[in-house]
């Protein structure tokens, strides 16, 4: 009986903390400066991977005052490529270097 209550409480707490971590991560990734960073990483990665054949414009475009920026499909592609390549880089480094520890 007590074990079940403790188990349910721990499960509830784990779900809440996990949800908070995911929410904070998503909010951080899509914040203004971090999104620009990942967009830049993605556009450079795409340019290198295609040997310069495909170039995505910079995310530092000027938006007229009072207008909202309208991201294009290529902007979203560069953002997600940047996020995935950054994660892959750190996973590769982590697994590669952990062998020597």
C-alpha positions in Angstrom: 0.0 0.0 0.0 2.7 2.5 1.0 4.9 1.2 -1.8 2.2 2.0 -4.3 1.7 5.5 -3.0 5.4 6.2 -3.1 5.6 4.8 -6.6 2.7 6.9 -7.8 4.2 10.0 -6.2 7.6 9.4 -7.7 6.0 8.7 -11.1 4.0 11.9 -11.0 7.0 13.9 -9.9 9.2 12.4 -12.7 6.5 13.3 -15.3 6.3 16.9 -14.1 10.0 17.4 -13.9 10.5 15.8 -17.3 7.7 17.9 -18.8 9.3 21.1 -17.4 12.7 20.1 -18.8 11.3 19.6 -22.3 9.3 22.8 -22.1 12.4 24.8 -21.0 14.5 23.2 -23.7 12.0 24.0 -26.4 11.6 27.6 -25.2 15.4 28.0 -25.1 15.9 26.6 -28.6 13.2 28.8 -30.1 14.3 31.9 -28.3 15.5 34.8 -30.5 19.3 34.4 -30.1 19.5 30.7 -29.8 17.3 30.2 -32.9 19.6 32.5 -34.9 22.6 30.5 -33.7 21.1 27.2 -34.8 19.8 28.7 -38.0 23.4 29.9 -38.8 24.8 26.5 -38.0 22.2 24.8 -40.2 22.7 27.1 -43.2 26.5 26.6 -43.0 26.0 22.9 -42.7 23.7 22.8 -45.7 26.2 24.9 -47.7 29.1 22.6 -46.9 27.1 19.4 -47.5 26.0 20.6 -50.9 29.4 22.0 -51.8 27.9 25.5 -52.0 25.2 24.6 -54.5 22.4 25.4 -52.0 22.6 28.6 -50.0 20.0 29.7 -47.5 19.8 33.5 -46.9 21.0 34.8 -43.5 18.6 35.0 -40.6 19.8 38.6 -40.0 17.5 40.0 -42.6 15.9 43.4 -41.8 12.2 43.2 -41.2 10.4 46.5 -41.7 9.2 48.2 -38.5 5.7 47.0 -37.5 5.9 43.9 -39.6 6.2 40.4 -38.3 9.0 38.2 -39.8 7.6 35.4 -42.0 9.9 32.4 -41.9 10.2 30.5 -45.1 10.4 26.8 -45.4 14.1 27.0 -45.9 14.4 28.9 -42.6 12.8 26.1 -40.8 14.9 23.5 -42.6 18.1 25.4 -41.6 16.9 25.6 -38.0 16.2 21.9 -37.7 19.3 20.9 -39.6 21.3 23.1 -37.2 19.7 21.6 -34.1 20.1 18.0 -35.3 23.7 18.5 -36.5 24.7 20.2 -33.2 23.2 17.2 -31.2 24.9 14.8 -33.5 28.2 16.6 -33.1 28.0 16.4 -29.3 26.9 12.8 -29.3 29.7 11.9 -31.6 32.2 13.7 -29.4 30.8 12.2 -26.3 30.9 8.6 -27.5 34.3 9.1 -29.2 36.0 10.7 -26.2 34.4 8.5 -23.6 36.3 5.6 -25.0 39.5 7.2 -23.7 38.2 7.9 -20.2 
